[in-house]
Structures are given as C-alpha cells and as structure tokens.
Amino acid sequence: MATMESLIGLVNRIQRACTALGDYGGGDQAFSSLWDALPSVAVVGGQSSGKSSVLESIVGRDFLPRGSGIVTRRPLVLQLQKIEDGKEYAEFGHLPRRRFSDFASVRKEIEDETDRITGKTKQISPVPIHLSIYSPNVVNLTLIDLPGLTKVAVEGQAQTIVEDIENMVRSYVEKPNCIILAISPANQDIATSDAIKIAREVDPSGDRTFGVLTKLDLMDKGTNAVDVLEGRSYRLQHPWVGIVNRSQADINKNVDMMAARRKEREYFATSPDYGHLASKMGAEYLAKLLSRHLESVIRARIPSITSLINKSIDELEAEMDHLGRPIALDAGAQLYTILELCRAFDKIFKEHLDGGRPGGDRIYGVFDNQLPAALKKLPFDRHLSVQNVRKIVSEADGYQPHLIAPEQGYRRLIEGSLNYFRGPAEASVDAVHLVLKELVRKSIGECQELKRFPTLQSTIAGAANESLERFREESKKTVVRLVDMESSYLTVDFFRKLPQEVEKAGNPGGNPRDNTPASQNIDRYAEAHFRRIGSNVSSYVYMISETLRNTIPKAVVYCQVKEAKQNLLNYFYTQIGRREGKQLSELLDEDPALMDRRLQCAKRLELYKKARDEVDSVAWVR
C-alpha cells in the first residue's frame, strides 16, 4: 500500500519540478493546469492574525520576516520535504542548487527577494517566492503563505490594496484542489474573521476549509474559545485546531522552535479549558491533520492527475515534432538535414505550381488575361494609319518609285509593327517571374521545418531567386527571338494570296477598249492605295499576333516554369556540397527563441514522463 509520505512526497516532487520550470502561476495553460490539479494548502488570514507563527510552528524553524503592518507582500510557496536523517536545509526556486542551512539567512533572502520585485515599499506582488525546506522534523506538505487580508490602505500603499490582496487570495483559494487553512485570532470575535468570511464565499460547504484559532493564551481572563473549537459557534466539516503562538518575549530571546512546541503541548495539557482537547490541539497535530487530509485528497485526484499527465505528454510530443528535434553536430548529418529541408521546401513549391496549393493558377492568368490584353493595346492603329503608311512607303521607295507593289514599304511597315510585340513578350516573362518569386516566398513560409533556421531560410530564398533570375533572362532571350524570327522571314504565301495591284496607266492584261485591268486598277498616289496597304499589313500582323499568343506561353513555361520545377536549387546543391562543417552549422543556426522553446518543451516533457513513472510506480490499494 502506498504510504502517506510516498503520496505527498510524489506531489511535492512534481510541484518542485513545475516550479523549477516556471510553470506555476502563469505560462502555458497545460502546464499551470498540472500544478492546479495537485492539491496544496493556502494559508489565509488577516494581518497580524498569527499566520507566520503557525507556519513556523509547523516547520519547527524561525525563518519568516516579522514586523508591523503588511510583512508578507508576495505569496510564499513553501514545500516541506521530510528526510530521514542529515542536516536540515532550505533551497529557493530562484537560487537553484544553493543550500541555506542558516535559517536567519533564509529570512534575509525572503526579504531581499520580496524587495527585488516590490521595492522597499508596502506594495504587493502576485509573483510567488518558491522555498523548499528539507528536514527530519517536518511532514511532506505544500503550504502557500499569502499576504494578510486588510480593511484599509495605510500610507505608502495604493488605494486599491484591499481589493488587490483579496483578489490575489481568491486566485488561490477558488481552485477546487486548494485546501484552505483559515487563520483567525482567538482574541477577536470569530464573526469578524476575514479568513472565515472569504472561505465561506469560495467553499460554502466547508469541505476544503480547516479552521485554526491562534493566540489562545492571549484571551481575556475568564474567557475561552471552547465553543469555537468544538464547532458550536461556527461549524466546519473538519475540526478546528487551536494554536499557541510564541510570545514576543520568546521571539526576542530567540527561543528554539522545538522548545516552543514543548511549551505549547504543556499549555494544552495543563489548561483547565482545553485539557480535554489537548490531543487535537497544537501545531504538530495541525501538520499531521493536514498531511492525512492531503493524502486522502491525493488518492481521490490520482486518476485525473494521471489523465492530465498523459494528455500533456501527448501534446508535448506533438509540440516537439512541430519544433523539430535537435540537430546532430557532425558535418555529414548536418548536410543531410539541409538537403532534407531543401527537398521539403521544393516539394511545397512544386505543389503550388501543380495545383496542390494555390498560386500556380496565377501563371495561367498571365497567359490567358494579361498577354492577350497587352497585345490588344498595341498601337497598330496609329502605326498603320494612312498618313504613316504613306510616309513609310514613300521613304522606302526613295528616288525610284515602286513599279507594282511597294515591297520595301511592306517590309518596313511589318518590321515596325512586329517590334511592338517585344513589350508584351518581355512583360509576360516579368509577370511570371514575379509569380514564381512570390511562390518561393510562400513556400518557405509554409515549410514548417524551415522555420527553425532563419539563416537557412534566407539562404534558400536567395539561391532560389538567383535561379529564377537566370531563368528569366533566358526566357526573355527566347521570347525576343520568337519576335525576331517573325521579322526575319515573312510568310510569303500570305502576300501571294492578296489581289495584285497595278498602276492605272499600264494594264497589259486588261480590255483595250474599256481600259479594264485583269486585276484591280490602283492609283499608287491615292489614299485608297495606302489604306489597302495598311489593311494588308494589319491582317498579317494579326496573324503573327495569334501565333505569338500561343508560342510566347510555351517559351515562358519551358524556360521558366519547367526549369523552376526541375532545377530551382540545383546550383545551390553544387555549392552546399563544398561547404565545411562550420559553414553548415551557420546555416543551421536556429532562432534563439525557438531553441529556448524547444529546450523548455523538452524539460517539461521529461518532467511529465518522470511524473507518470512515479505515479505508475505507486501501488494503490483500495
């Protein structure tokens, strides 16, 4: 059967591990939930109610700051761990691995650590101080000493101090796994007890509340607190416990706490009022009572704690997979990791192009919308106007007018028209280049594995963009060649099918009587003649436009898109293979915040696994 010490010790060890990781009072919800699922005891009372004396009596050591007014200005999470033998010592959560064997130094450190957050003022802070005490004279227990409740703000305190302290106390005692140790001085009316008031509000059934009466020896002569201790004045589910605090004279004389315990036992044993209750009075009995109750609570909570631990382990394992495992130190493993990350990025990039992810359709949009729209906007109407055609044809003829058809004029008009196609062709290349660059950026952002390595991210992005730039230059050369090819050799059949034009003065194939030519009579100086030339050139240019509308996309896809799919990082691969171990390590230099996140996640995962193993190792006997 699991012993009380093993149960409470298990919870204490888990709580200390949580404390070491900063998982108490904030942080990730899952981690704070584990602490919340573990039972603990919150010490609640008004200022000067004797809270500190109760805690010191339970510990058996004089270690808490003392003074008038508000002394406890930060929550003190006190974890007691019973050891079989050896010298007792204390450790602070903010000073790991430093042991305090002088408890006067413990008091000084509590004061200094309080001042570090609040300053030397009377302000309070919700940031807890974590203190573990290892001693053969304690029981395994976790106690949380909270600032004393007050009714008015004194000089040097914020006007909201009353509400602030109450809200802080409530944040602890409202948790269903918190046991409330309500401290009330016996020399005051129990009906005015701040601790009982707040305990009644958060625990109306009284299942979680233990009432403690302090300063029994300071009551007026002829009065006693038997009605309260026996539950007649105010009944709780658990028995009231009376405490006799050390007198101020004893404190001034530094009377040993063990001696104070003996004096307390003697007081109850010899008291005519409380003698019949002596076996259930005093700090030693209170500690054992709390420890036994804590054991029963832990037993009841073990299934939910186990479930929470297993759920948290699953979440942490998933988080570790998301963050990525630590990188090996040898160059071969690092090179392999880099190549694997490059392949992960390349896979996402190809999915964007092939339609598995959005973005590739924008390339089709360039060909189906932008290119045709740009071709339609070319200024052929101005270039092939009657005035411009007349000018170009006349200039092409020179001093010798053309005899039949103005071939040189046709060629100049066509070449001038085809030059306009360069703009849309190059614009299509640039538009696709921008789409590919955007897909590279998106692919890097969507590659979860790469998020660990900002240096490698920027290196891959730079290498990919360099490749895209080379593909763009080659694509531009290709589409310009397509335009130049159309200019360098005209389609003769198109012009052979046009009606032959002859001048009005010479009609060798016409009727000599009516002077009608075999083909149409054209006056080469008439406007209709130049309009017909412009129309013929326009028809030819339209035919070329339709051809380029089909061939430019083919060239762009072949030179840019296909190359990006197949060879985006090829040059980078050849370069990375030549790098040495130090250069590879620089590429795998992770974001410090992410490295810290992984480290914390790994520590928490280790904590939860150890907690699971400890819970599983305890044999439960129902």
RARA-V312069 format. One line per field, one symbol per residue. phi: phi as a letter, one per 40 degrees, with the letter a starting at -180 (. if undefined). psi: psi as a letter, one per 20 degrees, with the letter a starting at -180 (. if undefined). burial: # if it has 24 or more other C-alpha atoms within 12 Angstrom, else .. Layout:
phi=???
psi=???
burial=???
This chain:
phi=.ccccccccccccccccccccgcbgigccccccccccccabccbaccgchdccccccccgacbccbicgcbcbbdbcbbcbcbcagccabbcccbcgbcbbcccccccccccccccccgcbbcbacccbbbbbbacbbbcabbbcbdccbbbcccgbcccdcccccccccccccccccccbccbcccbcccbccccccccccbccgcbbbcbbbfccbcdcgbabcccccgccacbcbccbcbbcccccccccfcdccccccccccdccbcccbdcbdcbbhcccdccccccccccccdccddccccccccccccccccccccgcdcccccccccccccccccccccccccccchcbchcccccccccbccdccccccccdccbcdcccdcccccccgcbcccbbccccdccccccccccccddcccccccccccccccccccccccdccccbcccdcccccccccccccccccccdccccdccccccacccddccccccbbcccbbccccccbfcccbccbccbccccccccdcccdccccccccccccccdccccccbccccccbdbdccccccccccdccccccccccdccccccccccccccdcccccccccccccbc
psi=pprhhhghhgggggghggghjkkpkabpghghhgghipqrppoprrpkijgghgghhghkqoiqqraqbogoiqpoooopopqgarpqrqpqhimqjopoioihhgghhggghghhgirmajrrpioqpppppoqijrqpqpqopqqpqrhqprpiqqijhghggghgghhgiipijpppnoppphjqphijphghghhhgimhijhjppppprkhijqqpiqrkghghjjhgoprhqqqpqqoqqrhggghjlpqhhhhgghgghghhiphhjhijhikrrhgggghgggghhghggghigghggggggghgghhghgghghqrqprhqhghggggghhhghgghggghhghiihqqhhihghhghhggghhhhhiqlhgghkqgghgggggghhhbioqqgfqmghggggggghghhhigghghhgghghghghghhggggghinhhihhnhghghgggggghgghgghgghgghghhhgghhhhhoqohhghhiqpppqqhhomhjrphgjkprhapppoiiqhhghhhgggggggghgghghghhhhghggggghgggghhhkgjghhghhhiiqrgghghhhkorphhhghghghggghggghgggghgghipopo.
burial=...######################....#####################################..##############.....#######.....#..#..##.###.##.......##############.##############..........##.###.###.#################.#..########.##..############......###.###...#.#.#########..........#..##.###.##....##..##.############.###.###.##..##.###.##..##..#..##.##...#..##.###.#############.....##.###.##..###.##..#.#..####.###.###.........##########################################.#.######.##.###.#######.##.###.#######.##..#..........###.................##.#....##########.###.##..##.####################.##..#.......##.####...##.##.#############.##.......
